[in-house]
């Protein structure tokens, strides 16, 4: 590997780490919003990734889900293009 290839590989790795950092920061903010909402009496279901599926199940069976998972925000178009180009 020559110097140029190493520099390109390093730049790509930095871009990947920046995307990971942005996603982690977004998750932390949404977890904090969820916790703040629960403190004020809101349901954590508003932040759940499976909210729609759970509500359908609750409607038919009368009970909700046992597992909760933080929903994710869609990537921006630039990030989507970058991730699919790899």
Buried (B, 14 or more C-beta within 10 A) or exposed (E): EEEEEEEEEEEEEEEEEEBEEBBEEBBEEBEEBBEEBEEEEEEEBEBBEBBEEBBEBEEEEEEBBEEBEBEEEEBEEEBEEBEEEE
